[in-house]
Amino acid sequence: MQLPLLERGAGAGKLLFFDTFSGIAGDMTISALLDLGVPLLVIERAVAALPIEGFHLHRGHAHRSGIVATSFDVHVEAPQPERTYGDIDAMLAAAPLDPQVSSLARKIFRRLGEAEAAVHRMPLEQVHFHEVGAVDAIVDIVGAAAAITHIGAEVVGSPLPMGRGFVRAQHGILPLPPPAVVTCLRGVPTYGVELDAELVTPTGAAIIAATATRFERWPTFAPERVGFGAGHRELPDRPNLLRVVLGTRPAREADPETSSHVILEANVDDMTGEVAAHAIEVLLSVGAVDAWATPITMKKGRPALTISALAPTPQADAVATALLTETTTIGVRRLPVNRTERPRRSVTVETIYGAIRVKISEGPFGPPQVKPEFDDCASAARAHGVPVREVVAAALAAARL
């Protein structure tokens, strides 16, 4: 039975989990998101905004181990030119795409381009996309960006399985996983499987690496709907599927990386304000999520400051060391605390003043809160000679589209 179509923003405050037990590819990503309930029209409209011709899209169904999944194909009917990273980025920047879709698609392509540039040791703008530069990969990335933006959920990925063996590519025989995939997945957890197959493609690697905020085997959430995207080949030891799950976070999710914290404090009465400000910057740079100075009065009426920092428990030792190093204190107090957070995510929006990062706080604690990064707004305001409030307003408008 086909799930009801998802309205735009249906995933606000929720998690979109990519369960990559058989890997990930661009076409599998779109297939799974369509199966989840993203309207095909969302993909078609985004692709229609691109100055590319000579292809058509096909949505179908496939069976893998008894599971009915959606398939998605790009049928190319005319020869397509090779394109450099610069060509593709300029095309995406000029196309009349939704600003959030354009920004996310460019972020994905940049991740892929930087990986290719590192492998071939050449400038990013000159990277030639052969396999990944074909029209089907451009469609897959723009389509995935459109679908993920349409849902509006925080993306979480599972660790990625790495097949072994070799694959024939434009430059010759390459080991699996391909060098560009390994480079693209810097910082992403992976694990090896005894399977002679390419499970993670460059396009798939770029999509999940550029969109996921974190990776875990299975997040703590309540699944609401599930979509399956089919890969083209049969695998001997597992169904060749990508599973995506849209779900709701617990009202008070116990996330050890964000809810278990330590407040570290020290009182100092022989530091100038300039030194205290520098100490706060250092505390933030070594892992504190917040740091501040509070004026106090100590014994005998001496004016002083309490330098405080809030740090995740794993970073507490580094923050305590910085507090001892950067201030004149001889001791640091530690107070374990828990904090309740609004779910939040960070996106980059395109405005007439350029790309601006925006933080969006969502979840069960009232309407969403949208806050542009002030440093980005200030830089753009200086570059364009306009008041910073105009840049802030433009970023807010773009984020709420």
C-alpha positions as a printed NumPy array, in Angstrom:
array([[  0.   ,   0.   ,   0.   ],
       [  1.394,   3.382,  -1.027],
       [  1.985,   5.767,   1.864],
       [  0.232,   9.157,   1.757],
       [  2.43 ,  11.832,   0.219],
       [  4.488,  13.955,   2.577],
       [  3.714,  17.659,   2.767],
       [  6.627,  20.099,   2.699],
       [  8.131,  20.397,   6.172],
       [  6.449,  17.201,   7.427],
       [  9.726,  16.17 ,   9.052],
       [ 10.298,  19.359,  11.053],
       [ 11.667,  18.436,  14.473],
       [ 11.977,  14.767,  13.469],
       [ 14.795,  12.422,  12.448],
       [ 15.333,  11.03 ,   8.956],
       [ 17.451,   7.912,   9.426],
       [ 19.413,   6.427,   6.514],
       [ 19.885,   2.731,   7.32 ],
       [ 22.684,   1.85 ,   4.894],
       [ 22.999,  -1.887,   5.56 ],
       [ 23.664,  -2.475,   1.834],
       [ 25.402,   0.812,   1.147],
       [ 24.129,   3.907,  -0.612],
       [ 24.   ,   5.295,  -4.138],
       [ 22.371,   8.339,  -5.675],
       [ 19.526,   6.472,  -7.351],
       [ 18.885,   4.407,  -4.216],
       [ 18.612,   7.621,  -2.199],
       [ 15.929,   9.106,  -4.439],
       [ 14.14 ,   5.746,  -4.662],
       [ 13.962,   5.425,  -0.874],
       [ 12.779,   9.012,  -0.378],
       [ 10.077,   8.569,  -3.029],
       [  9.003,   5.344,  -1.329],
       [  8.859,   7.238,   1.972],
       [  6.31 ,   9.613,   0.496],
       [  8.151,  12.507,  -1.152],
       [  6.085,  13.478,  -4.225],
       [  7.785,  12.702,  -7.54 ],
       [  6.807,  16.234,  -8.576],
       [  9.328,  17.605,  -6.051],
       [ 12.125,  15.815,  -7.923],
       [ 10.761,  16.681, -11.365],
       [ 10.431,  20.397, -10.621],
       [ 13.963,  20.629,  -9.251],
       [ 15.423,  18.77 , -12.22 ],
       [ 13.383,  20.859, -14.682],
       [ 15.133,  23.974, -13.351],
       [ 18.474,  22.695, -14.684],
       [ 19.718,  23.634, -18.182],
       [ 20.121,  19.957, -19.163],
       [ 18.266,  18.113, -21.908],
       [ 18.22 ,  14.677, -23.488],
       [ 16.973,  12.502, -20.627],
       [ 13.828,  11.377, -18.865],
       [ 13.04 ,  10.021, -15.395],
       [ 11.407,   6.694, -14.615],
       [  9.954,   5.536, -11.326],
       [  9.232,   1.857, -10.873],
       [  9.154,  -0.984,  -8.379],
       [ 11.475,  -3.87 ,  -7.57 ],
       [ 11.424,  -6.894,  -5.283],
       [ 14.378,  -7.662,  -3.021],
       [ 14.053, -10.664,  -0.654],
       [ 10.288, -10.322,  -0.691],
       [ 10.364,  -6.589,   0.076],
       [  8.657,  -4.331,  -2.456],
       [ 10.787,  -1.237,  -2.991],
       [ 10.77 ,   1.794,  -5.263],
       [ 13.293,   2.096,  -8.07 ],
       [ 14.405,   5.245,  -9.856],
       [ 16.273,   5.584, -13.134],
       [ 17.574,   8.404, -15.295],
       [ 17.414,   7.379, -18.963],
       [ 19.868,   9.445, -21.004],
       [ 18.867,   9.732, -24.654],
       [ 21.502,  12.118, -25.975],
       [ 25.287,  12.437, -25.521],
       [ 26.227,  14.597, -22.572],
       [ 29.371,  16.734, -22.244],
       [ 31.989,  16.231, -19.583],
       [ 31.681,  18.88 , -16.916],
       [ 34.137,  20.328, -14.457],
       [ 33.308,  21.1  , -10.864],
       [ 33.296,  24.786, -11.816],
       [ 30.758,  24.12 , -14.599],
       [ 28.422,  22.228, -12.282],
       [ 28.659,  24.697,  -9.404],
       [ 28.012,  27.639, -11.737],
       [ 25.038,  25.81 , -13.235],
       [ 23.519,  25.143,  -9.826],
       [ 24.138,  28.716,  -8.681],
       [ 22.419,  30.162, -11.769],
       [ 19.497,  27.719, -11.95 ],
       [ 16.129,  28.94 , -10.596],
       [ 16.131,  26.397,  -7.785],
       [ 14.713,  26.82 ,  -4.295],
       [ 17.575,  28.528,  -2.377],
       [ 17.782,  25.725,   0.183],
       [ 17.856,  23.068,  -2.541],
       [ 20.539,  24.961,  -4.444],
       [ 22.635,  25.413,  -1.309],
       [ 22.399,  21.735,  -0.322],
       [ 23.084,  20.464,  -3.847],
       [ 26.166,  22.699,  -4.102],
       [ 27.337,  21.476,  -0.681],
       [ 27.042,  17.842,  -1.835],
       [ 28.897,  18.521,  -5.088],
       [ 31.598,  20.427,  -3.244],
       [ 32.143,  17.461,  -0.925],
       [ 32.471,  15.223,  -3.966],
       [ 34.653,  17.708,  -5.855],
       [ 37.063,  18.157,  -2.954],
       [ 37.454,  14.379,  -2.72 ],
       [ 38.205,  14.078,  -6.443],
       [ 40.611,  17.026,  -6.268],
       [ 42.481,  15.398,  -3.38 ],
       [ 42.762,  12.063,  -5.213],
       [ 43.948,  13.596,  -8.499],
       [ 45.922,  16.382,  -6.788],
       [ 44.526,  19.188,  -8.865],
       [ 42.638,  22.451,  -8.215],
       [ 38.985,  21.977,  -7.3  ],
       [ 37.657,  24.125, -10.145],
       [ 39.485,  21.986, -12.721],
       [ 38.218,  18.607, -11.533],
       [ 36.572,  16.748, -14.418],
       [ 33.597,  14.627, -13.453],
       [ 33.468,  11.546, -15.616],
       [ 31.116,   8.932, -14.138],
       [ 29.812,  11.296, -11.456],
       [ 29.608,  14.219, -13.862],
       [ 27.094,  12.453, -16.098],
       [ 23.574,  13.785, -16.184],
       [ 22.211,  10.96 , -14.011],
       [ 24.504,  11.912, -11.107],
       [ 23.556,  15.591, -11.387],
       [ 19.896,  14.571, -11.31 ],
       [ 20.488,  12.254,  -8.346],
       [ 22.195,  14.949,  -6.28 ],
       [ 19.751,  17.742,  -7.107],
       [ 16.826,  15.352,  -6.637],
       [ 18.146,  14.165,  -3.284],
       [ 18.689,  17.761,  -2.146],
       [ 15.122,  18.637,  -3.171],
       [ 13.637,  15.611,  -1.379],
       [ 15.597,  16.111,   1.841],
       [ 14.751,  19.813,   1.871],
       [ 11.078,  18.983,   1.26 ],
       [ 10.994,  16.707,   4.323],
       [ 12.885,  19.152,   6.561],
       [ 14.1  ,  16.587,   9.124],
       [ 17.517,  16.138,  10.705],
       [ 19.42 ,  13.487,   8.745],
       [ 21.151,  10.703,  10.684],
       [ 23.14 ,   7.949,   8.98 ],
       [ 24.26 ,   4.484,   9.973],
       [ 27.905,   3.382,   9.583],
       [ 28.631,   2.494,   5.959],
       [ 29.588,  -1.014,   4.735],
       [ 32.666,  -1.128,   2.525],
       [ 32.836,  -3.892,  -0.107],
       [ 36.182,  -5.118,  -1.414],
       [ 37.534,  -6.026,  -4.83 ],
       [ 38.087,  -3.868,  -7.893],
       [ 35.987,  -1.798, -10.27 ],
       [ 36.661,  -0.496, -13.787],
       [ 36.402,   3.289, -14.031],
       [ 37.32 ,   6.073, -16.448],
       [ 40.923,   6.117, -15.214],
       [ 41.355,   2.327, -15.195],
       [ 41.008,  -0.367, -12.546],
       [ 40.385,   1.003,  -9.058],
       [ 40.294,  -0.766,  -5.692],
       [ 37.066,  -0.949,  -3.721],
       [ 36.117,   1.198,  -2.024],
       [ 37.221,   3.716,  -4.689],
       [ 39.772,   6.342,  -3.57 ],
       [ 37.304,   9.205,  -4.055],
       [ 34.749,   7.433,  -1.85 ],
       [ 37.262,   6.925,   0.959],
       [ 38.34 ,  10.571,   0.777],
       [ 34.741,  11.78 ,   0.613],
       [ 33.921,   9.818,   3.767],
       [ 36.52 ,  11.472,   6.002],
       [ 35.074,  11.509,   9.512],
       [ 32.261,   9.081,   8.622],
       [ 32.234,   5.661,  10.374],
       [ 32.662,   2.689,   8.033],
       [ 33.195,  -1.059,   8.368],
       [ 34.382,  -3.792,   6.037],
       [ 32.256,  -6.631,   4.644],
       [ 33.325,  -9.766,   2.782],
       [ 31.559,  -8.865,  -0.422],
       [ 33.086,  -8.296,  -3.851],
       [ 30.867,  -5.344,  -4.779],
       [ 30.786,  -1.55 ,  -4.8  ],
       [ 28.302,  -0.826,  -2.033],
       [ 28.935,   2.901,  -1.622],
       [ 29.206,   4.991,  -4.79 ],
       [ 30.866,   8.418,  -4.944],
       [ 27.477,  10.101,  -5.363],
       [ 25.968,   8.192,  -2.444],
       [ 28.99 ,   8.927,  -0.26 ],
       [ 28.762,  12.648,  -0.979],
       [ 25.023,  12.773,  -0.246],
       [ 25.206,  11.094,   3.162],
       [ 28.477,  12.776,   4.191],
       [ 27.131,  16.243,   3.349],
       [ 23.681,  15.855,   4.908],
       [ 23.996,  13.669,   8.027],
       [ 24.552,  15.466,  11.328],
       [ 25.736,  12.28 ,  13.036],
       [ 26.13 ,   8.529,  12.515],
       [ 24.954,   5.679,  14.733],
       [ 23.741,   2.115,  14.292],
       [ 20.153,   3.037,  15.163],
       [ 19.016,   6.292,  16.801],
       [ 16.658,   6.599,  19.75 ],
       [ 13.398,   7.586,  18.087],
       [  9.89 ,   6.324,  17.325],
       [  9.567,   5.323,  13.628],
       [  6.545,   6.753,  11.834],
       [  7.059,   5.654,   8.248],
       [  9.61 ,   3.642,   6.272],
       [ 10.775,   3.788,   2.659],
       [ 12.883,   1.312,   0.679],
       [ 14.998,   2.212,  -2.345],
       [ 16.212,  -0.598,  -4.596],
       [ 19.712,  -0.949,  -5.996],
       [ 20.111,  -2.353,  -9.504],
       [ 22.065,  -5.527,  -8.778],
       [ 21.322,  -8.545,  -6.621],
       [ 23.669,  -9.159,  -3.681],
       [ 24.388, -12.686,  -2.463],
       [ 24.183, -12.093,   1.289],
       [ 21.706,  -9.228,   1.778],
       [ 18.852,  -7.404,   0.035],
       [ 20.236,  -4.584,  -2.081],
       [ 18.121,  -1.88 ,  -0.469],
       [ 18.492,   1.491,   1.213],
       [ 16.031,   1.934,   4.076],
       [ 15.025,   5.414,   5.22 ],
       [ 12.969,   5.885,   8.362],
       [ 11.203,   9.073,   9.424],
       [ 10.523,   9.181,  13.14 ],
       [  9.856,  11.284,  16.195],
       [ 12.382,  11.947,  18.918],
       [ 11.422,  11.212,  22.532],
       [ 10.161,  14.357,  24.25 ],
       [ 13.226,  14.261,  26.509],
       [ 15.768,  12.346,  24.511],
       [ 18.722,  11.118,  26.56 ],
       [ 21.593,  11.894,  24.241],
       [ 24.903,  11.485,  26.129],
       [ 26.687,  13.784,  23.726],
       [ 24.397,  16.735,  24.413],
       [ 22.494,  16.238,  27.667],
       [ 25.3  ,  15.166,  30.029],
       [ 27.517,  18.167,  30.717],
       [ 29.873,  19.655,  33.288],
       [ 30.059,  23.269,  34.434],
       [ 33.652,  24.266,  35.206],
       [ 34.268,  27.444,  37.208],
       [ 37.065,  29.463,  38.74 ],
       [ 37.107,  32.742,  40.687],
       [ 39.888,  35.204,  39.818],
       [ 40.567,  38.646,  41.253],
       [ 43.763,  39.6  ,  39.421],
       [ 42.847,  39.417,  35.721],
       [ 41.95 ,  42.197,  33.314],
       [ 38.841,  42.071,  31.17 ],
       [ 40.957,  41.6  ,  28.046],
       [ 42.641,  38.489,  29.462],
       [ 39.282,  37.119,  30.622],
       [ 37.842,  37.611,  27.119],
       [ 40.799,  35.76 ,  25.615],
       [ 40.346,  32.919,  28.105],
       [ 36.693,  32.577,  27.087],
       [ 37.698,  32.29 ,  23.43 ],
       [ 40.194,  29.539,  24.286],
       [ 37.618,  27.644,  26.353],
       [ 35.218,  27.655,  23.416],
       [ 37.934,  26.526,  21.025],
       [ 38.82 ,  23.421,  23.085],
       [ 35.281,  22.078,  23.375],
       [ 33.128,  24.224,  25.657],
       [ 29.642,  24.76 ,  24.252],
       [ 29.374,  28.046,  26.163],
       [ 31.649,  30.198,  28.335],
       [ 31.111,  33.419,  30.227],
       [ 32.415,  35.76 ,  32.929],
       [ 30.314,  36.938,  35.897],
       [ 31.316,  39.934,  38.071],
       [ 31.439,  39.014,  41.775],
       [ 32.642,  40.526,  45.056],
       [ 35.05 ,  38.429,  47.062],
       [ 36.183,  38.713,  50.689],
       [ 37.351,  42.103,  51.858],
       [ 35.275,  43.674,  49.094],
       [ 37.654,  42.725,  46.283],
       [ 36.044,  42.89 ,  42.807],
       [ 36.573,  39.674,  40.87 ],
       [ 35.249,  37.482,  38.072],
       [ 33.892,  33.961,  37.941],
       [ 35.026,  32.39 ,  34.676],
       [ 32.574,  29.619,  33.769],
       [ 32.348,  27.073,  30.954],
       [ 29.735,  24.498,  30.004],
       [ 31.296,  21.435,  28.39 ],
       [ 30.165,  17.962,  27.297],
       [ 31.551,  15.403,  29.738],
       [ 34.125,  13.985,  27.248],
       [ 35.611,  17.487,  26.768],
       [ 35.633,  18.458,  30.461],
       [ 39.302,  17.622,  31.071],
       [ 40.463,  19.677,  28.08 ],
       [ 38.342,  22.643,  29.198],
       [ 39.615,  22.376,  32.782],
       [ 43.205,  22.359,  31.517],
       [ 42.528,  25.472,  29.433],
       [ 40.916,  27.206,  32.414],
       [ 43.964,  26.499,  34.561],
       [ 46.343,  27.527,  31.766],
       [ 44.648,  30.712,  30.578],
       [ 43.625,  32.212,  33.942],
       [ 45.39 ,  32.902,  37.244],
       [ 43.278,  30.439,  39.204],
       [ 44.881,  27.612,  41.19 ],
       [ 41.802,  25.373,  41.098],
       [ 38.69 ,  24.566,  39.05 ],
       [ 35.255,  23.539,  40.35 ],
       [ 33.296,  20.863,  38.466],
       [ 29.514,  20.65 ,  38.677],
       [ 27.826,  17.816,  36.722],
       [ 24.58 ,  18.952,  35.064],
       [ 22.021,  17.725,  32.546],
       [ 20.295,  20.013,  30.117],
       [ 17.123,  19.658,  28.082],
       [ 17.589,  20.827,  24.496],
       [ 15.412,  21.745,  21.571],
       [ 16.268,  19.641,  18.512],
       [ 18.249,  21.821,  16.15 ],
       [ 19.958,  21.731,  12.804],
       [ 22.109,  24.013,  10.729],
       [ 21.458,  24.856,   7.088],
       [ 23.055,  27.196,   4.587],
       [ 20.694,  29.432,   2.632],
       [ 21.359,  31.45 ,  -0.489],
       [ 20.465,  35.155,  -0.358],
       [ 21.126,  38.111,  -2.633],
       [ 24.091,  38.795,  -0.34 ],
       [ 25.534,  35.283,  -0.674],
       [ 25.405,  32.087,   1.383],
       [ 24.45 ,  32.512,   5.059],
       [ 24.477,  29.778,   7.687],
       [ 21.274,  29.548,   9.725],
       [ 20.485,  27.61 ,  12.908],
       [ 16.946,  26.24 ,  13.183],
       [ 15.643,  25.001,  16.548],
       [ 12.589,  22.766,  16.353],
       [ 10.758,  20.132,  18.325],
       [  8.068,  19.888,  20.99 ],
       [  8.824,  23.18 ,  22.775],
       [  6.846,  25.642,  20.699],
       [  7.241,  27.068,  17.194],
       [ 10.599,  26.824,  15.377],
       [ 13.25 ,  29.425,  16.146],
       [ 15.415,  30.607,  13.262],
       [ 18.71 ,  32.444,  13.856],
       [ 21.189,  33.431,  11.126],
       [ 24.881,  33.226,  12.029],
       [ 25.791,  36.808,  12.865],
       [ 29.401,  36.506,  11.677],
       [ 28.179,  35.47 ,   8.201],
       [ 25.666,  38.332,   8.153],
       [ 28.266,  40.873,   9.268],
       [ 30.75 ,  39.728,   6.605],
       [ 28.108,  39.903,   3.885],
       [ 26.961,  43.335,   5.067],
       [ 30.518,  44.677,   4.868],
       [ 31.059,  43.148,   1.436],
       [ 27.87 ,  44.665,   0.005],
       [ 27.85 ,  47.932,   1.921],
       [ 24.42 ,  47.385,   3.492],
       [ 23.171,  47.412,   7.097],
       [ 23.579,  44.048,   8.789],
       [ 19.867,  43.981,   9.633],
       [ 19.072,  43.742,   5.891],
       [ 21.253,  40.654,   5.552],
       [ 19.66 ,  39.133,   8.658],
       [ 16.194,  39.754,   7.218],
       [ 17.154,  38.204,   3.881],
       [ 18.552,  35.108,   5.608],
       [ 15.432,  34.727,   7.73 ],
       [ 13.214,  34.995,   4.653],
       [ 15.269,  32.385,   2.767],
       [ 15.243,  29.973,   5.727],
       [ 11.465,  30.153,   6.049],
       [ 10.707,  29.411,   2.4  ]])
